[in-house]
Amino acid sequence: MADKPTKGLADVVAASTALSDIDGKAGRLFYRGYDIHDLAGRATFEETAHLLQRGKLPTRAELDAYGAELASGRELGALVSANIAEIAEKQKPMEALRTLVSLSAADDADKDGISPEANLRKAARLVAQQPLLVARYHAARTGTRIPEADPSLSIAANFLLQVTGRTPGPREVEIFDECLVLHADHTMNASTFAARVCAATLSDMHSAIVAAIGTLKGPLHGGANEQVMKTLESLSPGGVAQAVRDKLAAGEKIMGFGHRVYKTEDPRATHLRRMSAELAESTGDDTYYRMSKEMEEVVLETKGLYPNVDFFAASVYHYLGIPTDLFTPVFSISRMSGWTAHVIEQHADNRLIRPDSEYIGETDQKWKPIEER
């Protein structure tokens, strides 16, 4: 008798990868063997993207060359530029990004190529263009113009400049850059798996990324950080503990807590908690940080659940001036580095991903003419 299938493919090894690894019991995350605690606040997002896509932390010369490649690949194609205003009018953020990334393939010279060289070029362009897509979408829906990207600035600095309309402070840039590093990759999560399944058919990188974005759109994956902020905004600062206890008693799920993989604190949450506290102090408004800490204590006491990456990311993004409904698109800016790296890895040693299934429907059915049914 065959084994019963595992719901949600829990504990099923779906692929081999050299990109990232998790020790769920110890609460550790690694990118190509580097502990996230060693990278966070030290390696820039550009260095991290290079590490994931090209296999190593870059030398200064390699980082300069990669930065120049990102800057030259940032410009959006004609088809995207011509349609972004209409898309912004009719589609919500993650729907719009799904559409815009698909459209961007039309203007990519390597759109049909899956060679290692073509994939590396497309991966750099996708990483460079994603923050601009988010900023241009936001500008189109609000009827504003964004400042031109400054080639001398990092992805983090340019994005904050373009989405908020103001020059960010150096520490704000460092914090947002660290956020991008923390979200860059996370083994075989739902969106990464979707990208690899698509890539395994030998489909192109843009198609695989569209599959990933469609998957990230779901509230059980990328949408959780937005829901955390909405929960915070719905509560009164003096009534957090009781409201959370009431929700839990009613069987409601508090977004931003617990994780399929980690049995202790998500290591990314450790850094995001610290950054939320720092931003709360520097802005002079610690309301959402205090509320978050109170929620964290009640949920841990009541349910034994630790915060995951989405929980403190919500207040960090809020303090940085990022609109709430752009939180998940921001996730995609960072994760583009990991998604593209996984597509490269899948194409390099490919086998079609085709799991089996357990049939649970009717058997021995007999066809009858429509008059006899």
Sine and cosine of phi, psi and omega as CSV:
sin_phi,cos_phi,sin_psi,cos_psi,sin_omega,cos_omega
0.00,0.00,0.75,-0.66,-0.02,-1.00
-0.93,0.36,0.52,-0.86,0.06,-1.00
-0.90,0.43,0.54,-0.84,0.08,-1.00
-0.91,0.41,0.62,-0.78,0.03,-1.00
-0.92,0.39,0.51,-0.86,0.05,-1.00
-1.00,0.06,0.84,-0.55,0.00,-1.00
-0.89,0.46,0.71,-0.71,0.01,-1.00
0.93,0.37,0.23,0.97,-0.02,-1.00
0.83,0.55,0.46,0.89,0.00,-1.00
-0.85,0.53,0.76,-0.65,0.05,-1.00
0.92,0.39,0.15,0.99,0.09,-1.00
-1.00,0.03,0.80,-0.60,0.04,-1.00
-0.99,0.14,0.91,-0.40,-0.10,-1.00
-0.99,-0.12,-0.32,0.95,-0.03,-1.00
-0.25,-0.97,0.33,-0.94,0.16,-0.99
-0.99,-0.15,0.65,-0.76,-0.02,-1.00
-0.55,-0.84,0.56,-0.83,0.09,-1.00
-0.97,-0.26,0.18,0.98,-0.14,-0.99
-1.00,0.05,-0.77,0.64,-0.01,-1.00
-0.51,-0.86,0.35,-0.94,-0.03,-1.00
-0.53,-0.85,0.48,-0.88,-0.02,-1.00
-0.79,-0.62,0.71,-0.70,0.23,-0.97
-0.95,-0.30,1.00,-0.09,-0.12,-0.99
-0.91,0.41,-0.54,0.84,-0.02,-1.00
-0.94,0.33,-0.63,0.78,-0.02,-1.00
-1.00,0.01,-0.17,0.99,-0.03,-1.00
0.93,0.37,0.78,0.62,-0.03,-1.00
-0.80,-0.60,0.55,-0.83,0.01,-1.00
-0.75,-0.66,0.68,-0.73,-0.03,-1.00
-0.78,-0.63,0.66,-0.75,0.21,-0.98
-0.95,-0.30,0.91,-0.42,-0.01,-1.00
0.72,0.70,0.67,0.74,0.07,-1.00
1.00,-0.02,-0.16,0.99,0.03,-1.00
-1.00,-0.03,0.81,-0.59,0.05,-1.00
-0.91,0.42,0.69,-0.73,-0.02,-1.00
-0.87,0.49,-0.48,0.88,0.04,-1.00
-0.93,0.37,-0.41,0.91,0.03,-1.00
-0.99,0.15,-0.52,0.85,-0.04,-1.00
-1.00,0.07,-0.64,0.77,-0.11,-0.99
-0.88,0.48,0.80,-0.60,0.00,-1.00
0.99,0.15,-0.02,1.00,0.01,-1.00
-0.85,-0.52,-0.87,0.50,0.04,-1.00
-0.98,0.22,0.67,-0.74,0.08,-1.00
-0.98,0.21,0.22,-0.98,0.04,-1.00
-0.89,0.45,-0.62,0.78,0.02,-1.00
-0.89,0.46,-0.67,0.74,0.07,-1.00
-0.88,0.48,-0.66,0.76,-0.02,-1.00
-0.92,0.39,-0.67,0.74,0.05,-1.00
-0.88,0.47,-0.66,0.76,0.05,-1.00
-0.89,0.46,-0.68,0.73,0.03,-1.00
-0.85,0.53,-0.74,0.68,-0.05,-1.00
-0.94,0.33,-0.72,0.69,-0.10,-1.00
-0.98,0.21,-0.56,0.83,-0.18,-0.98
-0.87,-0.49,0.07,1.00,0.24,-0.97
1.00,-0.03,-0.11,0.99,-0.04,-1.00
-0.43,-0.90,0.43,-0.90,0.18,-0.98
-0.92,0.38,0.72,-0.69,-0.13,-0.99
-0.98,0.21,0.45,-0.90,0.24,-0.97
-0.96,0.28,0.12,-0.99,0.04,-1.00
-0.86,0.51,-0.69,0.73,0.00,-1.00
-0.91,0.42,-0.65,0.76,0.01,-1.00
-0.92,0.39,-0.62,0.78,0.01,-1.00
-0.93,0.38,-0.64,0.77,0.04,-1.00
-0.89,0.46,-0.67,0.74,0.01,-1.00
-0.92,0.40,-0.65,0.76,0.02,-1.00
-0.92,0.39,-0.65,0.76,0.04,-1.00
-0.88,0.47,-0.64,0.77,0.04,-1.00
-0.91,0.41,-0.61,0.79,0.04,-1.00
-0.91,0.42,-0.65,0.76,0.05,-1.00
-0.89,0.45,-0.70,0.71,-0.02,-1.00
-0.89,0.45,-0.65,0.76,-0.03,-1.00
-0.96,0.28,-0.37,0.93,-0.02,-1.00
-0.99,-0.11,0.08,1.00,-0.10,-0.99
-0.97,0.26,-0.50,0.86,-0.12,-0.99
-0.88,0.48,0.72,-0.69,-0.01,-1.00
-0.99,0.17,0.51,-0.86,-0.02,-1.00
-0.96,0.28,0.19,-0.98,-0.07,-1.00
-0.90,0.44,-0.64,0.76,-0.06,-1.00
-0.92,0.40,-0.69,0.72,0.05,-1.00
-0.89,0.46,-0.75,0.67,-0.04,-1.00
-0.87,0.50,-0.60,0.80,-0.04,-1.00
-0.95,0.30,-0.39,0.92,-0.13,-0.99
-0.93,-0.38,-0.10,0.99,-0.16,-0.99
-0.90,0.43,-0.57,0.82,-0.02,-1.00
-0.92,0.40,-0.70,0.72,0.00,-1.00
-0.92,0.38,-0.63,0.78,0.03,-1.00
-0.90,0.44,-0.67,0.74,0.01,-1.00
-0.89,0.45,-0.52,0.85,0.00,-1.00
-0.95,0.30,-0.51,0.86,-0.17,-0.98
-0.94,-0.35,-0.25,0.97,-0.10,-1.00
-0.81,-0.59,0.56,-0.83,0.10,-0.99
-0.96,0.29,0.23,-0.97,-0.18,-0.98
-0.79,0.61,-0.79,0.61,-0.06,-1.00
-0.95,0.31,-0.54,0.84,0.13,-0.99
-0.88,0.48,-0.71,0.71,-0.02,-1.00
-0.89,0.46,-0.70,0.72,-0.01,-1.00
-0.90,0.43,-0.63,0.77,0.08,-1.00
-0.83,0.55,-0.70,0.71,-0.01,-1.00
-0.94,0.34,-0.70,0.71,-0.08,-1.00
-0.92,0.39,-0.63,0.78,0.05,-1.00
-0.91,0.41,-0.62,0.78,0.06,-1.00
-0.89,0.45,-0.70,0.71,0.02,-1.00
-0.90,0.44,-0.57,0.82,-0.06,-1.00
-0.89,0.46,-0.39,0.92,0.02,-1.00
-0.89,0.46,-0.54,0.84,-0.07,-1.00
-0.88,0.48,-0.49,0.87,-0.05,-1.00
-0.98,-0.20,0.17,0.99,-0.02,-1.00
-0.99,-0.13,0.84,-0.54,-0.06,-1.00
-0.89,0.46,-0.39,0.92,-0.03,-1.00
-0.97,-0.23,0.31,0.95,-0.20,-0.98
-0.83,0.56,-0.56,0.83,-0.05,-1.00
-0.99,-0.10,-0.10,1.00,-0.07,-1.00
-1.00,0.08,0.61,-0.79,0.09,-1.00
-0.80,-0.60,0.29,0.96,0.07,-1.00
-0.93,0.37,0.36,-0.93,0.03,-1.00
-0.83,0.56,-0.63,0.77,-0.03,-1.00
-0.92,0.38,-0.71,0.70,0.02,-1.00
-0.90,0.44,-0.65,0.76,-0.01,-1.00
-0.90,0.43,-0.63,0.77,0.02,-1.00
-0.91,0.42,-0.65,0.76,0.02,-1.00
-0.91,0.41,-0.70,0.71,0.01,-1.00
-0.91,0.41,-0.62,0.78,0.00,-1.00
-0.87,0.49,-0.69,0.73,0.02,-1.00
-0.91,0.42,-0.67,0.74,0.00,-1.00
-0.91,0.42,-0.66,0.75,0.00,-1.00
-0.90,0.43,-0.66,0.75,0.05,-1.00
-0.90,0.44,-0.64,0.77,-0.03,-1.00
-0.95,0.32,-0.60,0.80,-0.12,-0.99
-0.99,0.10,-0.44,0.90,-0.11,-0.99
-0.86,0.51,-0.70,0.71,0.04,-1.00
-0.90,0.43,-0.56,0.83,0.03,-1.00
-0.94,0.35,-0.60,0.80,0.06,-1.00
-0.87,0.49,-0.69,0.72,0.00,-1.00
-0.90,0.44,-0.72,0.69,-0.03,-1.00
-0.92,0.40,-0.67,0.74,-0.01,-1.00
-0.93,0.37,-0.60,0.80,0.07,-1.00
-0.87,0.48,-0.74,0.67,-0.02,-1.00
-0.89,0.45,-0.66,0.75,0.02,-1.00
-0.90,0.44,-0.65,0.76,-0.02,-1.00
-0.90,0.43,-0.64,0.77,-0.05,-1.00
-0.98,0.22,-0.34,0.94,0.01,-1.00
-0.98,-0.22,-0.02,1.00,0.02,-1.00
0.93,0.36,0.55,0.84,0.00,-1.00
-0.88,-0.47,0.19,-0.98,0.08,-1.00
-0.93,-0.38,0.62,-0.78,0.00,-1.00
-0.99,-0.13,0.49,-0.87,0.09,-1.00
-0.90,0.44,0.52,-0.86,0.08,-1.00
-0.89,0.45,0.57,-0.82,0.06,-1.00
-0.90,0.44,0.61,-0.79,0.03,-1.00
-0.99,-0.17,0.92,-0.40,-0.04,-1.00
-0.85,0.53,-0.36,0.93,-0.02,-1.00
-0.99,0.13,-0.20,0.98,-0.03,-1.00
-1.00,-0.08,0.38,-0.92,0.04,-1.00
-0.96,0.26,0.19,-0.98,0.09,-1.00
-0.85,0.53,-0.68,0.73,-0.01,-1.00
-0.88,0.47,-0.72,0.69,-0.04,-1.00
-0.91,0.41,-0.71,0.71,0.00,-1.00
-0.89,0.46,-0.65,0.76,-0.02,-1.00
-0.91,0.41,-0.74,0.67,0.01,-1.00
-0.87,0.49,-0.65,0.76,0.05,-1.00
-0.87,0.49,-0.72,0.70,-0.12,-0.99
-0.98,0.20,-0.52,0.85,-0.06,-1.00
-1.00,0.04,-0.44,0.90,0.00,-1.00
-0.98,-0.19,-0.34,0.94,-0.02,-1.00
0.98,0.19,0.17,0.98,0.03,-1.00
-0.72,-0.69,0.44,-0.90,0.01,-1.00
-0.96,0.29,0.88,-0.48,-0.04,-1.00
-0.96,0.28,0.44,-0.90,0.08,-1.00
-0.95,0.30,0.39,-0.92,-0.02,-1.00
-0.82,0.57,-0.64,0.76,-0.03,-1.00
-0.95,0.32,-0.57,0.82,0.08,-1.00
-0.87,0.50,-0.67,0.74,0.02,-1.00
-0.89,0.46,-0.70,0.71,0.00,-1.00
-0.88,0.48,-0.67,0.74,-0.02,-1.00
-0.92,0.40,-0.72,0.69,-0.01,-1.00
-0.91,0.41,-0.61,0.79,0.06,-1.00
-0.87,0.50,-0.66,0.75,0.03,-1.00
-0.90,0.43,-0.61,0.80,0.08,-1.00
-0.86,0.51,-0.68,0.73,0.00,-1.00
-0.89,0.45,-0.64,0.77,0.04,-1.00
-0.89,0.46,-0.69,0.72,-0.06,-1.00
-0.90,0.43,-0.48,0.88,-0.06,-1.00
-0.99,-0.15,0.07,1.00,-0.21,-0.98
-0.90,0.43,-0.63,0.78,0.01,-1.00
-0.40,-0.92,0.39,-0.92,-0.03,-1.00
-0.34,-0.94,0.88,0.48,0.02,-1.00
0.72,0.69,-0.65,-0.76,-0.19,-0.98
-1.00,-0.07,0.85,0.53,0.09,-1.00
-0.94,0.34,0.10,-0.99,-0.16,-0.99
-0.87,0.50,-0.71,0.71,-0.05,-1.00
-0.95,0.32,-0.61,0.79,0.05,-1.00
-0.91,0.42,-0.66,0.75,0.04,-1.00
-0.88,0.47,-0.67,0.74,0.03,-1.00
-0.87,0.49,-0.67,0.74,0.02,-1.00
-0.89,0.46,-0.66,0.75,-0.04,-1.00
-0.95,0.31,-0.59,0.81,0.06,-1.00
-0.88,0.48,-0.70,0.72,0.02,-1.00
-0.91,0.42,-0.74,0.67,-0.02,-1.00
-0.88,0.47,-0.53,0.85,-0.04,-1.00
-0.91,0.41,-0.30,0.95,0.10,-1.00
-0.99,0.14,0.03,1.00,-0.12,-0.99
0.93,0.37,0.43,0.90,0.19,-0.98
-0.95,0.31,0.22,-0.98,-0.09,-1.00
-0.99,0.16,0.19,-0.98,-0.07,-1.00
-0.90,0.44,-0.67,0.74,-0.01,-1.00
-0.87,0.49,-0.65,0.76,0.02,-1.00
-0.89,0.46,-0.67,0.74,0.01,-1.00
-0.90,0.44,-0.62,0.78,-0.01,-1.00
-0.94,0.35,-0.60,0.80,0.07,-1.00
-0.88,0.48,-0.66,0.76,0.07,-1.00
-0.87,0.49,-0.65,0.76,0.01,-1.00
-0.91,0.41,-0.69,0.73,-0.02,-1.00
-0.91,0.42,-0.66,0.75,0.05,-1.00
-0.87,0.49,-0.56,0.83,0.03,-1.00
-0.97,0.26,-0.66,0.75,0.02,-1.00
-0.89,0.46,-0.46,0.89,-0.03,-1.00
-0.85,0.52,-0.47,0.88,-0.07,-1.00
-0.92,0.39,0.64,-0.77,-0.06,-1.00
-0.91,0.41,-0.29,0.96,0.07,-1.00
-0.99,0.12,-0.04,1.00,0.03,-1.00
-0.84,-0.54,-0.99,-0.12,-0.12,-0.99
-0.98,0.21,-0.36,0.93,-0.10,-1.00
-0.97,0.23,-0.05,1.00,-0.11,-0.99
-0.92,0.40,-0.59,0.81,-0.05,-1.00
-0.91,0.42,-0.60,0.80,0.07,-1.00
-0.90,0.44,-0.65,0.76,0.00,-1.00
-0.92,0.39,-0.55,0.83,0.07,-1.00
-0.87,0.50,-0.72,0.70,-0.02,-1.00
-0.91,0.41,-0.63,0.78,0.02,-1.00
-0.90,0.43,-0.59,0.81,0.06,-1.00
-0.91,0.42,-0.72,0.69,0.02,-1.00
-0.86,0.51,-0.68,0.74,-0.03,-1.00
-0.93,0.37,-0.40,0.92,-0.03,-1.00
-0.99,0.11,-0.20,0.98,-0.07,-1.00
-0.98,-0.21,0.48,-0.88,0.12,-0.99
-1.00,0.03,0.63,-0.78,-0.06,-1.00
-0.81,0.59,-0.52,0.85,-0.03,-1.00
-1.00,0.04,-0.10,1.00,-0.08,-1.00
-0.87,-0.50,0.37,0.93,-0.10,-1.00
-0.89,0.45,-0.80,0.60,-0.12,-0.99
-0.85,0.52,-0.74,0.67,-0.03,-1.00
-0.92,0.40,-0.65,0.76,0.00,-1.00
-0.88,0.47,-0.66,0.75,0.00,-1.00
-0.92,0.39,-0.69,0.73,0.03,-1.00
-0.88,0.47,-0.64,0.77,0.02,-1.00
-0.90,0.43,-0.67,0.74,0.01,-1.00
-0.89,0.45,-0.70,0.72,-0.01,-1.00
-0.92,0.40,-0.64,0.77,0.02,-1.00
-0.90,0.44,-0.51,0.86,0.01,-1.00
-1.00,0.09,0.04,1.00,0.03,-1.00
0.99,0.12,0.20,0.98,0.02,-1.00
-0.98,0.20,0.54,-0.84,0.03,-1.00
-1.00,0.00,0.73,-0.69,0.09,-1.00
-1.00,-0.09,0.92,-0.39,-0.07,-1.00
-0.92,0.40,0.55,-0.84,0.03,-1.00
0.99,-0.13,0.12,0.99,-0.01,-1.00
-0.80,-0.60,0.57,-0.82,0.01,-1.00
0.98,0.19,0.41,-0.91,0.00,-1.00
-0.43,-0.90,0.62,-0.78,0.00,-1.00
-0.85,0.52,-0.54,0.84,-0.15,-0.99
-0.99,-0.16,-0.72,0.70,-0.12,-0.99
-0.99,0.16,0.73,-0.68,0.06,-1.00
-0.99,-0.16,-0.05,1.00,0.07,-1.00
-0.69,-0.72,-0.35,-0.94,-0.06,-1.00
-0.93,0.38,0.70,-0.71,0.15,-0.99
-0.85,0.52,0.85,-0.53,-0.08,-1.00
-0.88,0.48,-0.43,0.90,0.02,-1.00
-0.94,0.34,-0.54,0.84,0.02,-1.00
-0.90,0.43,-0.51,0.86,0.02,-1.00
-0.85,0.53,-0.71,0.71,-0.02,-1.00
-0.96,0.28,-0.64,0.77,-0.04,-1.00
-0.93,0.38,-0.57,0.82,0.08,-1.00
-0.87,0.50,-0.73,0.68,0.02,-1.00
-0.87,0.50,-0.69,0.72,-0.02,-1.00
-0.93,0.37,-0.60,0.80,0.05,-1.00
-0.88,0.47,-0.68,0.73,0.02,-1.00
-0.89,0.46,-0.67,0.74,-0.02,-1.00
-0.91,0.42,-0.70,0.72,0.00,-1.00
-0.92,0.38,-0.60,0.80,0.04,-1.00
-0.86,0.51,-0.67,0.74,0.00,-1.00
-0.94,0.35,-0.68,0.73,-0.09,-1.00
-0.95,0.32,-0.48,0.88,0.02,-1.00
-1.00,0.07,-0.24,0.97,-0.01,-1.00
0.98,0.20,0.23,0.97,0.01,-1.00
-0.69,-0.73,0.99,-0.16,-0.05,-1.00
-0.99,-0.11,0.29,0.96,-0.10,-0.99
-0.83,0.56,-0.82,0.58,-0.09,-1.00
-0.95,0.31,-0.49,0.87,0.09,-1.00
-0.92,0.39,-0.72,0.69,0.02,-1.00
-0.88,0.47,-0.68,0.74,0.03,-1.00
-0.89,0.46,-0.65,0.76,0.01,-1.00
-0.89,0.45,-0.69,0.72,0.02,-1.00
-0.89,0.46,-0.64,0.77,0.01,-1.00
-0.92,0.39,-0.67,0.74,0.06,-1.00
-0.87,0.49,-0.70,0.72,0.00,-1.00
-0.84,0.54,-0.72,0.69,-0.03,-1.00
-0.91,0.42,-0.66,0.75,-0.02,-1.00
-0.92,0.39,-0.69,0.72,-0.03,-1.00
-0.92,0.40,-0.64,0.77,0.03,-1.00
-0.90,0.43,-0.69,0.72,-0.01,-1.00
-0.92,0.40,-0.65,0.76,-0.12,-0.99
-1.00,0.09,-0.68,0.74,-0.12,-0.99
-0.91,-0.42,-0.17,0.99,-0.03,-1.00
0.94,0.34,0.42,0.91,-0.03,-1.00
-0.97,-0.25,0.65,-0.76,0.03,-1.00
-0.99,-0.11,0.38,-0.92,0.07,-1.00
-0.93,0.36,0.55,-0.84,0.11,-0.99
-0.97,-0.23,-0.15,-0.99,-0.11,-0.99
-0.87,0.49,-0.47,0.88,-0.09,-1.00
-0.97,0.25,-0.43,0.90,-0.20,-0.98
-0.92,0.39,-0.88,0.48,-0.02,-1.00
-0.98,0.18,-0.27,0.96,0.10,-0.99
-0.86,0.50,-0.56,0.83,-0.04,-1.00
-0.86,0.50,-0.77,0.63,-0.03,-1.00
-0.95,0.32,-0.53,0.85,0.06,-1.00
-0.88,0.47,-0.77,0.64,0.00,-1.00
-0.89,0.46,-0.62,0.78,0.03,-1.00
-0.87,0.49,-0.74,0.68,-0.01,-1.00
-0.90,0.44,-0.46,0.89,0.02,-1.00
-0.98,0.17,-0.09,1.00,0.05,-1.00
1.00,0.04,0.30,0.95,0.01,-1.00
-1.00,0.08,0.79,-0.61,0.02,-1.00
-0.85,0.53,0.58,-0.81,-0.11,-0.99
-0.85,0.53,-0.66,0.75,-0.06,-1.00
-0.97,0.23,0.05,1.00,0.12,-0.99
-0.98,-0.20,0.03,1.00,-0.02,-1.00
-0.86,0.51,-0.72,0.70,0.00,-1.00
-0.93,0.36,-0.67,0.74,0.14,-0.99
-0.82,0.57,-0.59,0.80,0.06,-1.00
-0.89,0.46,-0.64,0.77,0.09,-1.00
-0.81,0.59,-0.68,0.73,-0.04,-1.00
-0.92,0.38,-0.50,0.87,0.05,-1.00
-0.86,0.51,-0.73,0.68,-0.01,-1.00
-0.95,0.33,-0.77,0.64,-0.11,-0.99
-0.93,0.38,-0.27,0.96,0.07,-1.00
-0.83,0.56,-0.55,0.83,0.02,-1.00
-0.90,0.43,-0.67,0.74,0.01,-1.00
-0.96,0.27,-0.69,0.72,0.02,-1.00
-0.83,0.56,-0.77,0.64,-0.05,-1.00
-0.90,0.44,-0.60,0.80,0.05,-1.00
-0.89,0.45,-0.63,0.78,0.02,-1.00
-0.93,0.37,-0.60,0.80,0.06,-1.00
-0.90,0.44,-0.69,0.73,0.06,-1.00
-0.85,0.53,-0.73,0.68,-0.02,-1.00
-0.91,0.42,-0.65,0.76,0.01,-1.00
-0.90,0.44,-0.72,0.70,-0.01,-1.00
-0.91,0.42,-0.49,0.87,-0.06,-1.00
-0.95,0.32,-0.46,0.89,-0.01,-1.00
-0.57,-0.82,0.96,0.29,-0.24,-0.97
-1.00,-0.04,0.60,-0.80,0.29,-0.96
-0.56,-0.83,0.70,-0.72,0.00,-1.00
-0.82,0.58,0.77,-0.64,0.03,-1.00
-1.00,0.03,0.94,-0.34,-0.10,-1.00
-0.61,-0.79,0.99,0.14,0.00,-1.00
-0.94,0.34,0.28,-0.96,0.06,-1.00
-1.00,0.04,0.08,-1.00,0.05,-1.00
-0.60,-0.80,0.31,-0.95,0.05,-1.00
-0.97,-0.26,0.88,-0.48,0.00,-1.00
-0.98,0.18,0.77,-0.64,-0.03,-1.00
-0.81,-0.59,0.25,0.97,-0.03,-1.00
-1.00,0.02,-0.17,-0.99,0.01,-1.00
-0.92,0.40,0.42,-0.91,0.06,-1.00
-0.78,-0.62,0.29,-0.96,0.08,-1.00
0.82,0.57,0.58,0.81,0.07,-1.00
-0.96,0.28,0.60,-0.80,0.00,-1.00
-0.90,-0.44,0.74,-0.67,-0.01,-1.00
-0.95,0.32,0.65,-0.76,0.11,-0.99
-0.80,-0.60,0.56,-0.83,0.10,-0.99
-0.84,0.54,0.47,-0.88,-0.10,-1.00
-0.86,0.51,-0.49,0.87,0.01,-1.00
-0.93,0.37,-0.36,0.93,-0.07,-1.00
-0.98,-0.18,0.00,1.00,-0.07,-1.00
-1.00,0.10,0.00,0.00,0.00,0.00
